[in-house]
């Protein structure tokens, strides 16, 4: 079971654990978007911290129409 919370804007939030290649774990709160299409968006600072390469950069439109 995944447990999370609902923020003041009524968005469902779940903690997401991301493991770097060296085993260090980072936790990022993620908004559950009902329009999920299989892609995960991460903040640029976390991408750098994880030593990941950019797959693609761009903007996304969330299920509520926000960008």
VEXMIVEX-485473 format. One record per residue: residue in three letters; y, x, z of N, C-alpha, C in turn. Coordinates in Angstrom, 1 decimal. Example, Ala and Ser with C-alpha at 12.3 -4.5 7.8 and 13.67 -1.06 7.14 Angstrom:
# residues 2
<res:ALA, n_y:-5.7, n_x:13.2, n_z:7.8, ca_y:-4.5, ca_x:12.3, ca_z:7.8, c_y:-3.3, c_x:13.2, c_z:7.8>
<res:SER, n_y:-2.2, n_x:12.8, n_z:7.1, ca_y:-1.1, ca_x:13.7, ca_z:7.1, c_y:0.0, c_x:12.9, c_z:7.9>
//
This chain:
# residues 67
<res:UNK, n_y:-1.2, n_x:0.8, n_z:0.0, ca_y:0.0, ca_x:0.0, ca_z:0.0, c_y:1.2, c_x:0.9, c_z:0.0>
<res:UNK, n_y:2.2, n_x:0.5, n_z:-0.8, ca_y:3.5, ca_x:1.2, ca_z:-0.8, c_y:4.5, c_x:0.4, c_z:0.0>
<res:UNK, n_y:5.1, n_x:1.1, n_z:1.0, ca_y:6.1, ca_x:0.4, ca_z:1.8, c_y:7.5, c_x:1.0, c_z:1.5>
<res:UNK, n_y:8.5, n_x:0.2, n_z:1.6, ca_y:9.8, ca_x:0.6, ca_z:1.3, c_y:10.8, c_x:-0.3, c_z:2.0>
<res:UNK, n_y:12.0, n_x:-0.5, n_z:1.4, ca_y:13.0, ca_x:-1.4, ca_z:2.1, c_y:13.8, c_x:-1.9, c_z:1.0>
<res:UNK, n_y:14.7, n_x:-2.9, n_z:1.3, ca_y:15.6, ca_x:-3.5, ca_z:0.4, c_y:17.0, c_x:-3.1, c_z:0.9>
<res:UNK, n_y:17.8, n_x:-2.5, n_z:0.0, ca_y:19.1, ca_x:-2.0, ca_z:0.4, c_y:20.1, c_x:-3.1, c_z:0.4>
<res:UNK, n_y:21.4, n_x:-2.8, n_z:0.7, ca_y:22.4, ca_x:-3.8, ca_z:0.9, c_y:22.8, c_x:-4.5, c_z:-0.4>
<res:UNK, n_y:22.4, n_x:-3.9, n_z:-1.6, ca_y:22.6, ca_x:-4.6, ca_z:-2.9, c_y:21.3, c_x:-5.3, c_z:-3.3>
<res:UNK, n_y:20.4, n_x:-5.5, n_z:-2.4, ca_y:19.1, ca_x:-6.3, ca_z:-2.6, c_y:18.2, c_x:-5.6, c_z:-3.6>
<res:UNK, n_y:18.3, n_x:-4.3, n_z:-3.7, ca_y:17.4, ca_x:-3.5, ca_z:-4.6, c_y:16.2, c_x:-3.0, c_z:-3.8>
<res:UNK, n_y:15.0, n_x:-3.2, n_z:-4.3, ca_y:13.8, ca_x:-2.7, ca_z:-3.6, c_y:13.7, c_x:-1.2, c_z:-3.8>
<res:UNK, n_y:13.6, n_x:-0.5, n_z:-2.7, ca_y:13.6, ca_x:1.0, ca_z:-2.7, c_y:12.2, c_x:1.5, c_z:-2.1>
<res:UNK, n_y:11.6, n_x:2.4, n_z:-2.8, ca_y:10.4, ca_x:3.0, ca_z:-2.2, c_y:10.5, c_x:4.5, c_z:-2.2>
<res:UNK, n_y:10.0, n_x:5.2, n_z:-1.2, ca_y:10.1, ca_x:6.7, ca_z:-1.3, c_y:9.0, c_x:7.2, c_z:-2.3>
<res:UNK, n_y:9.5, n_x:8.2, n_z:-3.0, ca_y:8.6, ca_x:8.9, ca_z:-4.0, c_y:8.5, c_x:10.3, c_z:-3.7>
<res:UNK, n_y:7.2, n_x:10.8, n_z:-3.5, ca_y:7.0, ca_x:12.2, ca_z:-3.2, c_y:6.7, c_x:12.9, c_z:-4.5>
<res:UNK, n_y:7.4, n_x:14.1, n_z:-4.7, ca_y:7.2, ca_x:14.8, ca_z:-5.9, c_y:6.9, c_x:16.3, c_z:-5.5>
<res:UNK, n_y:5.8, n_x:16.8, n_z:-6.0, ca_y:5.3, ca_x:18.1, ca_z:-5.7, c_y:5.6, c_x:19.1, c_z:-6.7>
<res:UNK, n_y:6.3, n_x:20.2, n_z:-6.3, ca_y:6.6, ca_x:21.3, ca_z:-7.2, c_y:5.3, c_x:22.1, c_z:-7.4>
<res:UNK, n_y:5.3, n_x:22.9, n_z:-8.5, ca_y:4.1, ca_x:23.7, ca_z:-8.8, c_y:3.7, c_x:24.6, c_z:-7.7>
<res:UNK, n_y:4.6, n_x:25.1, n_z:-6.8, ca_y:4.2, ca_x:25.9, ca_z:-5.7, c_y:3.8, c_x:25.1, c_z:-4.5>
<res:UNK, n_y:3.7, n_x:23.8, n_z:-4.6, ca_y:3.2, ca_x:23.0, ca_z:-3.5, c_y:4.2, c_x:22.3, c_z:-2.7>
<res:UNK, n_y:5.5, n_x:22.8, n_z:-2.8, ca_y:6.6, ca_x:22.2, ca_z:-1.9, c_y:6.8, c_x:20.8, c_z:-2.4>
<res:UNK, n_y:6.9, n_x:19.9, n_z:-1.4, ca_y:7.1, ca_x:18.4, ca_z:-1.7, c_y:8.5, c_x:18.0, c_z:-1.4>
<res:UNK, n_y:9.0, n_x:17.2, n_z:-2.3, ca_y:10.4, ca_x:16.7, ca_z:-2.2, c_y:10.2, c_x:15.2, c_z:-2.2>
<res:UNK, n_y:11.0, n_x:14.5, n_z:-1.4, ca_y:11.0, ca_x:13.0, ca_z:-1.4, c_y:12.3, c_x:12.5, c_z:-1.9>
<res:UNK, n_y:12.2, n_x:11.5, n_z:-2.8, ca_y:13.3, ca_x:10.9, ca_z:-3.4, c_y:13.2, c_x:9.4, c_z:-3.3>
<res:UNK, n_y:14.2, n_x:8.7, n_z:-2.9, ca_y:14.1, ca_x:7.2, ca_z:-2.9, c_y:14.3, c_x:6.7, c_z:-4.3>
<res:UNK, n_y:13.4, n_x:5.8, n_z:-4.7, ca_y:13.4, ca_x:5.3, ca_z:-6.0, c_y:13.7, c_x:3.8, c_z:-6.0>
<res:UNK, n_y:14.5, n_x:3.3, n_z:-6.9, ca_y:14.8, ca_x:1.9, ca_z:-7.1, c_y:13.7, c_x:1.3, c_z:-7.9>
<res:UNK, n_y:13.0, n_x:0.3, n_z:-7.5, ca_y:12.0, ca_x:-0.4, ca_z:-8.3, c_y:12.7, c_x:-1.2, c_z:-9.3>
<res:UNK, n_y:12.5, n_x:-0.9, n_z:-10.6, ca_y:13.1, ca_x:-1.6, ca_z:-11.7, c_y:12.0, c_x:-2.4, c_z:-12.4>
<res:UNK, n_y:12.2, n_x:-3.7, n_z:-12.5, ca_y:11.2, ca_x:-4.5, ca_z:-13.1, c_y:11.1, c_x:-4.3, c_z:-14.6>
<res:UNK, n_y:12.0, n_x:-3.6, n_z:-15.2, ca_y:12.0, ca_x:-3.3, ca_z:-16.6, c_y:11.4, c_x:-1.9, c_z:-16.9>
<res:UNK, n_y:10.6, n_x:-1.4, n_z:-15.9, ca_y:10.0, ca_x:-0.1, ca_z:-16.0, c_y:9.2, c_x:0.1, c_z:-17.3>
<res:UNK, n_y:9.5, n_x:1.2, n_z:-18.0, ca_y:8.9, ca_x:1.5, ca_z:-19.3, c_y:8.0, c_x:2.7, c_z:-19.4>
<res:UNK, n_y:7.7, n_x:3.3, n_z:-18.2, ca_y:6.8, ca_x:4.4, ca_z:-18.1, c_y:7.6, c_x:5.7, c_z:-17.9>
<res:UNK, n_y:8.9, n_x:5.7, n_z:-18.0, ca_y:9.7, ca_x:6.9, ca_z:-17.8, c_y:10.2, c_x:7.0, c_z:-16.4>
<res:UNK, n_y:10.3, n_x:8.1, n_z:-15.8, ca_y:10.9, ca_x:8.3, ca_z:-14.5, c_y:12.2, c_x:9.1, c_z:-14.7>
<res:UNK, n_y:13.3, n_x:8.6, n_z:-14.1, ca_y:14.6, ca_x:9.3, ca_z:-14.2, c_y:14.8, c_x:10.0, c_z:-12.8>
<res:UNK, n_y:15.2, n_x:11.3, n_z:-12.9, ca_y:15.4, ca_x:12.0, ca_z:-11.7, c_y:16.9, c_x:12.6, c_z:-11.7>
<res:UNK, n_y:17.5, n_x:12.7, n_z:-10.6, ca_y:18.8, ca_x:13.3, ca_z:-10.5, c_y:18.8, c_x:14.8, c_z:-11.0>
<res:UNK, n_y:19.8, n_x:15.2, n_z:-11.7, ca_y:19.8, ca_x:16.6, ca_z:-12.2, c_y:19.6, c_x:17.7, c_z:-11.2>
<res:UNK, n_y:20.1, n_x:17.5, n_z:-10.0, ca_y:19.9, ca_x:18.5, ca_z:-8.9, c_y:18.5, c_x:18.6, c_z:-8.5>
<res:UNK, n_y:17.7, n_x:17.5, n_z:-8.5, ca_y:16.3, ca_x:17.5, ca_z:-8.1, c_y:15.5, c_x:18.1, c_z:-9.3>
<res:UNK, n_y:15.9, n_x:17.9, n_z:-10.5, ca_y:15.2, ca_x:18.5, ca_z:-11.6, c_y:15.3, c_x:20.0, c_z:-11.5>
<res:UNK, n_y:16.5, n_x:20.5, n_z:-11.2, ca_y:16.7, ca_x:21.9, ca_z:-11.1, c_y:15.9, c_x:22.5, c_z:-9.9>
<res:UNK, n_y:15.9, n_x:21.8, n_z:-8.7, ca_y:15.1, ca_x:22.2, ca_z:-7.6, c_y:13.6, c_x:22.3, c_z:-7.8>
<res:UNK, n_y:13.1, n_x:21.4, n_z:-8.7, ca_y:11.7, ca_x:21.3, ca_z:-9.0, c_y:11.4, c_x:22.4, c_z:-10.1>
<res:UNK, n_y:12.4, n_x:23.0, n_z:-10.6, ca_y:12.2, ca_x:24.0, ca_z:-11.7, c_y:11.5, c_x:23.3, c_z:-13.0>
<res:UNK, n_y:12.0, n_x:22.1, n_z:-13.2, ca_y:11.4, ca_x:21.4, ca_z:-14.4, c_y:12.3, c_x:21.6, c_z:-15.6>
<res:UNK, n_y:11.8, n_x:21.4, n_z:-16.7, ca_y:12.6, ca_x:21.4, ca_z:-18.0, c_y:12.9, c_x:20.0, c_z:-18.4>
<res:UNK, n_y:14.1, n_x:19.9, n_z:-19.0, ca_y:14.5, ca_x:18.5, ca_z:-19.4, c_y:13.6, c_x:18.1, c_z:-20.6>
<res:UNK, n_y:13.1, n_x:16.9, n_z:-20.5, ca_y:12.4, ca_x:16.3, ca_z:-21.6, c_y:13.4, c_x:15.7, c_z:-22.6>
<res:UNK, n_y:14.3, n_x:15.0, n_z:-21.9, ca_y:15.3, ca_x:14.3, ca_z:-22.7, c_y:16.5, c_x:13.9, c_z:-21.8>
<res:UNK, n_y:17.7, n_x:14.0, n_z:-22.3, ca_y:18.8, ca_x:13.5, ca_z:-21.5, c_y:19.4, c_x:12.3, c_z:-22.1>
<res:UNK, n_y:19.9, n_x:11.4, n_z:-21.3, ca_y:20.5, ca_x:10.2, ca_z:-21.9, c_y:20.8, c_x:9.2, c_z:-20.8>
<res:UNK, n_y:21.2, n_x:8.1, n_z:-21.2, ca_y:21.5, ca_x:7.0, ca_z:-20.3, c_y:20.5, c_x:5.9, c_z:-20.4>
<res:UNK, n_y:20.3, n_x:5.2, n_z:-19.4, ca_y:19.3, ca_x:4.1, ca_z:-19.4, c_y:20.0, c_x:2.8, c_z:-19.0>
<res:UNK, n_y:19.5, n_x:1.7, n_z:-19.5, ca_y:19.9, ca_x:0.4, ca_z:-19.0, c_y:18.8, c_x:-0.2, c_z:-18.1>
<res:UNK, n_y:19.2, n_x:-0.5, n_z:-16.9, ca_y:18.3, ca_x:-1.0, ca_z:-15.9, c_y:18.0, c_x:-2.5, c_z:-16.2>
<res:UNK, n_y:17.1, n_x:-3.0, n_z:-15.4, ca_y:16.7, ca_x:-4.4, ca_z:-15.6, c_y:17.8, c_x:-5.4, c_z:-15.3>
<res:UNK, n_y:18.8, n_x:-5.0, n_z:-14.5, ca_y:19.9, ca_x:-5.8, ca_z:-14.1, c_y:21.1, c_x:-5.7, c_z:-15.1>
<res:UNK, n_y:20.8, n_x:-4.9, n_z:-16.2, ca_y:21.9, ca_x:-4.7, ca_z:-17.2, c_y:22.8, c_x:-3.5, c_z:-16.9>
<res:UNK, n_y:22.7, n_x:-2.9, n_z:-15.7, ca_y:23.6, ca_x:-1.8, ca_z:-15.4, c_y:23.1, c_x:-0.5, c_z:-16.1>
<res:UNK, n_y:24.0, n_x:0.5, n_z:-16.2, ca_y:23.7, ca_x:1.7, ca_z:-16.9, c_y:23.4, c_x:2.8, c_z:-15.9>
//
